């Protein structure tokens, strides 16, 4: 007489958007509590962009030509949108390392055994990272004001437009954390995730209009910079902040940077969330 042993299966989650939302918030809360217990994560996340602000402002401030002038105050106002955008995108490395660490320690396996929405683990993680990014961006904005950055220095603006600019920055940061989530699920160790999460960001952030006027680049490089999703958000923020650096390019993203920024960010979320959830499900088999 032979017996057949059934393979245990994880409980099936209840369906629906409400269930997915509840599960995502639970996971987000778990990650936020973890962040408060490791304050170094927030501290180091704040120190790096502050260093970029100070170094770029005082080292390159008098040598960059913006709008036909090398006035360091003009460059300072030109620079800040790029620093803000770089800060929110560099959070990608933290997302990748965190998810890879959870995979390595078996925490993801515990989540798999629960009757929860499959995408909730990743959504909760990206939402928690968005909260941390918001805190970092707030601190960075205060530092920028202290070193002399001002909104409305080149064109009139108002509080609504300034808040809209920060909203676009957070949307871009959230979109890029999904890229980090996919990287974290695709590598074996947190160390590899950290390297993989940041190495590709250097060409994305530097082949752009973040730190230099893209109109002064060689033609082929300028076209790449103008269609870079990162550049669209930087350009949109300069317009909304009323800072110098409005591009004279005929490229559509530079002529309509706010719309381009929203479209690029939403497209990145749609594509990489789909790929990340699919990767998570395949890893859960």
N, C-alpha and C positions, 0 to 999 in steps of 0.2 A: 504494500500500500504506500503510495507516495502522497506527499502533501505539497501544496504550492504556497509559497510565502509571498504575499502581496507587497509590492513596494510602497512604503508610506508616501503619501502626497501631502503637500502643504495645503492648509485650509484655503479655500477660495475666497477672495475678497468680495464684499458686497459691491455692486456696481453703482454707477452714478457719479455725477460731478461733486455732489455734496460729500460723499464718502472720500473721494480723492482729495478734496480740499481739507477735510478733517485730518486725514492721514498726513498730508503734506505739512500742516501746521504743527502736528505732533513731532514730526521729524525736525522741522525747523526749530522748535522749542528745545529739543534735545541738543542740537548743534549750538544754539545760542548759550545754553547753560554751560556747555563744554568750553565755549570761548571765554566765559567769565571766570572759569576755573583755571584757564591758562592765559593770564593777562599779557604774557609775552607776545602772543599772536597779534593782539591789537596794537601793542606798543611798537613792535618792529614794523607793523604795517603802516604806522603813522610816521615813523622816523624816516623811512626811505624817501617818500615823496617830499617831505620837508627839506631833506638834503638836496633833492633835485631843484626845488624852488630857490634855495639860497645859492647853490652853485651856478645854475644857469643865469640867475639874475645878476650876480656880481662878477662872474667870470666872463660871460659872453655879452653882457649888457651893452658894452660900448663898442663892440666890434661887428654887430649885425646891422645890416641896412634894411630898414622897414619903411616903406613909403618914401624912399629917397632920403632918409635921415638915419643917422647912427645914434640918435638920442637914446640913452639907456632907459629913460622912463617910457618911451614909446615901445621899446622892445619888451619891457617888463609887462606892459598891458597886452602886447601881442602874445607873449609867452604863456600866460596863465591858462588860457583855454587848452593849450596843448598839454601842459602839466596835469591839469585836471583829468583830461581824457586818458593820458598815460597811466595815471594812478588807478582809475577804475578798471582799465583793461589788464593791468598787471595783477589784479586779484585773481585772474584766471589760474595762475600757478598755485595759489592757495587752494582753490577748488579742486584742482587735479590731485594735489598731494593729499588733501583730506579724504577724498573718495578712495584713492589708492590705499591709504592707511587703513580705512575701514574694511576694505576688501582683504587686506593682508591679515588683519586681526580677527577676521571672522564675524565682524559685526553685521556686515551685509547678509551673511548666511542666517543670522538670527532674524533679521527683518523678513527674509524670504519665507520663514516658517510661519509668519503671522498672516492673518486674513486681511491684507491691506492692498491698496492700489499699487500696481507695479511702478508707476512713475512717481509715486509719492516720495520715495527715498531720495531721488535725484532732485525733485522739485523742492522738497524741504531743505536740502543742502544748499541749493542755489539761492533760495529766499534768505536763509541765514547769512550767506555770504554777502547778499545785497545789503542787509542791515549793517554788517561790519563795514562794507564799502561806504555806506552813507555816513557813518561816524568818521571814517578817515577823511572823506571829502569835506565834511563840516570843519574838522580841525585844519585841514589844508587851506580852506577858504579864509579862515581867521589868520593863518600865517601869511597868506598872500596879501591880505589887507595891511598887515603889520609891516611888510616890506615895501608897500607903496602901490599895490595894485588897486585900481579903481574902475568901476563900471561907468559907462557913459563918457569915456575919455575921448572917443572919436565920433560918436553919434549918440543922439538922445536914446534913452532907454527908460524902463520903469521896473518896479518890483515884480510884476507879472512876467515880464520877459526874462528877467534874471532867474526866477524860479523855474521857468520853462527850460532854460539852458541847463540848469542842474538836473531837471527831469530827463532831458536827453542824455546827459552823461550817465545817469543811473541806468537808463534803458540800455545804453551801449554796454555798460559794465555787466548787467544781467545777461545780455546776449552772449558776451564772451565767456561767462561762467559755464554756459552750456558746452562750449568748446572744451573748457577745462574738465567738465564732467566726462565727456567722451574720452579725453586723454587719460584721465584717472582710471577709467574702466578698461583701457586698452593696454596698460603696462603692468608690470609685476610688482614693482616696489614704489614707495613714496618718493625715493630719491630720483628714480627715473621719471616719475610724474612731475616733480619739480622742474627738472631739466627740460622735459618735453613740453611743459606748460608755459615756459618762459622764452625758450630759444627762438621760437617763431615770431614772438612779439616784437623783437628788435627791428627786423625789416618792416613790419607793419607800422610801428610807431615812428621810425626814423625816415622811411621813404614816404613822407607825408608832409603836410603843411604845419605840423605841430611846432617845430623849432626854427624853421627857416621859411622864407617866402617861396612857395613852389613855382611862382612865375619866373624865378631866376634859375631854375634847374634846366638841364639839357632836355630837349623836347621829348624823347622817349621816356625819360624818368619822370618828367612832369605829368605825362598822361597817366602813368601808373599812380602817381601821388593823387591826382585829381579824382580818380575813380576808386581810391582806397576808402572803404567804409569809415575808417578812423578819421580820415581827412574831412569827410562830410560832417561828422559831429563836431570836430574842432571849428570848422568854418561856421557852422550853425551857432555855436556858442559865442564866437566872436561877434556875429551879427546881433545876437540877442543881448550880449553884455554891452554892446556899443563900443567895443575895443577896436584898435587898428588892425589891418590885415585883410580887408575885404578883397577877394580875388577879382582880377579882371578877365579870368579865363572864360571861354565860351562853353566849357564842359557843363553838362546838365547838373551834376551834383554840386558844382561850385556856384551855379546860378540859382539853384533851389536847394540850399543845404539843409534846411529844416526838414523838408519832405524827404530828401535823400537820406538823412540820418534816421528818420523813423522807418522808412522802407527797408534800409539795410539791416537795422537792428531787429525788426520783426522777422525778416527773412532768415537771419542767422538763428534766431530762436526756433523758428519753425523747422529748419533743416537739422540743426544739431540736437534739438530736443528729441526729434524723431529718431535720429541715429543713436543717441545716448540711451534712450529707453529700449530700443531694439537690442543694443549691446548688453544692457543690463538683463534683459530677458534671456538672451542666449547664454549669458554667463550663469544664469540661475538654473539652467537645466542640470 
